[in-house]
């Protein structure tokens, strides 16, 4: 488990959950909160909003010329703190949030490549950012999370 979650992330989650509990009652506090991760392929950036409020903007690497990153709106389908690619030589994929088949948002150790297409189709993030995103999805739930990928 990622133990160095940013104070901003912890405060954001607590405020959103507490605010919803006060407004809607504790039984629906979690359902009222949404996380939207918008990935721009042209800008190589992922903007994360919580309850419609811009919260994070991170550089990413998406599919290179030979590998497409799917576009559209997706829900997380499964999560793994550590996954090893069965397709690409057991490549490590820390903090994987899968959203379409074998495609995932996950950490990369090739941080110098962030901001430019470099992956086999996944959305790569800095390890700290991937851990924060993973924690957000875990906290708010996959059903309350959307991953939107645009050109």
C-alpha atoms as one frame of an Amber mdcrd trajectory, in Angstrom:
protein
   0.000   0.000   0.000   1.263   3.494  -0.858   1.898   5.135   2.488   3.088
   8.563   1.357  -0.172   9.829  -0.084  -0.108  13.581  -0.465  -1.813  15.686
   2.172  -3.903  17.243  -0.610  -5.312  13.833  -1.536  -6.130  12.923   2.070
  -7.753  16.301   2.749  -9.686  16.172  -0.508 -11.077  12.713   0.200 -11.979
  13.570   3.778 -13.649  16.853   2.828 -15.638  15.290   0.021 -16.818  12.393
   2.148 -17.613  14.601   5.155 -19.399  17.204   3.036 -21.538  14.597   1.349
 -22.356  12.952   4.654 -23.578  16.287   5.998 -25.630  17.057   2.893 -26.992
  13.643   2.037 -26.624  11.506   5.138 -23.839   9.042   5.859 -25.490   6.172
   3.976 -24.994   7.827   0.566 -21.837   9.849   1.231 -19.610   7.679  -0.916
 -21.998   7.432  -3.863 -22.235  11.228  -4.177 -18.510  11.574  -4.957 -17.027
  11.148  -8.404 -13.531  11.016  -9.809 -12.977  11.832 -13.482  -9.573  11.310
 -15.063  -9.403  13.001 -18.466  -6.449  11.937 -20.597  -5.511  14.107 -23.579
  -3.521  12.139 -26.154  -2.496  15.320 -27.997  -1.305  17.089 -24.837   0.000
  13.961 -23.029  -1.615  15.049 -19.777  -4.119  13.551 -17.351  -6.362  15.970
 -15.496  -8.154  14.568 -12.466 -11.298  16.172 -11.070 -13.085  15.198  -7.881
 -16.742  16.224  -7.693 -16.156  18.445 -10.720 -13.254  20.317  -9.102  -9.902
  20.198 -10.915  -7.547  18.534  -8.468  -4.490  17.160 -10.281  -2.786  17.565
 -13.666  -0.056  15.066 -14.465   2.157  14.337 -17.458   1.535  10.946 -19.051
   2.902   8.727 -21.771   0.348   7.020 -23.966   0.652   4.780 -27.010   3.492
   5.434 -29.425   3.105   5.419 -33.221   2.970   1.623 -33.353   0.554   1.191
 -30.428  -2.843   2.806 -30.029  -4.373   4.013 -26.765  -8.155   3.533 -26.970
 -10.323   6.637 -26.817 -13.687   6.875 -25.099 -15.150   6.828 -21.622 -14.310
   3.872 -19.381 -14.838   2.569 -15.854 -12.047   0.798 -13.980 -12.519  -2.959
 -14.340  -9.825  -4.219 -11.964  -6.925  -2.945  -9.885  -3.568  -4.388  -8.863
  -0.951  -2.804  -6.613   1.614  -4.620  -8.739   0.984  -6.288 -12.083   3.417
  -7.797 -14.554   2.515  -7.639 -18.226   1.854 -11.057 -19.678   2.152  -9.580
 -23.178   5.328  -7.508 -22.830   8.088  -9.563 -21.182   6.730  -9.372 -17.636
   7.150  -5.585 -17.623   6.241  -4.178 -14.191   3.038  -2.135 -14.004   2.818
  -0.740 -10.450  -0.511   0.664  -9.238  -2.451  -0.584 -12.252  -6.022   0.560
 -12.789  -7.292  -1.452 -15.771 -10.040   0.149 -17.841 -10.318  -1.784 -21.129
  -9.022  -5.318 -21.589  -5.269  -5.168 -21.066  -5.109  -1.351 -21.039  -4.402
   0.350 -17.730  -3.359   3.555 -16.052  -0.158   2.602 -14.215   3.220   3.785
 -12.983   6.331   3.832 -15.112   9.984   3.990 -14.205  10.716   5.702 -17.556
   9.840   9.091 -16.090  11.993  10.999 -18.586   9.571   9.849 -21.311   6.519
  11.353 -19.580   4.895  14.050 -21.687   5.404  12.149 -24.936   3.926   9.007
 -26.494   6.045   6.038 -25.414   3.834   3.156 -24.257   2.284   0.086 -25.830
  -1.130   1.720 -25.354  -1.413   2.071 -21.586  -1.486   5.418 -19.802   1.766
   5.735 -17.887   2.223   8.044 -14.889   5.036   9.026 -12.541   5.111   6.428
  -9.717   3.952   8.957  -7.092   1.052  10.108  -9.263   0.042   6.553 -10.145
  -0.033   5.680  -6.439  -2.194   8.732  -5.717  -4.580   7.895  -8.579  -4.792
   4.273  -7.434  -5.639   5.465  -3.911  -8.302   7.844  -5.252  -9.979   5.029
  -7.195  -9.726   2.740  -4.176 -11.193   5.424  -1.881 -14.054   6.619  -4.079
 -14.632   3.281  -5.810 -14.378   2.110  -9.418 -18.126   2.673  -9.910 -17.630
   6.364  -9.050 -14.571   6.749 -11.279 -14.450   7.526 -14.990 -11.405   7.461
 -17.239 -12.042   9.573 -20.322  -9.476   9.443 -23.110  -9.671  12.036 -25.895
  -7.537  12.815 -28.914
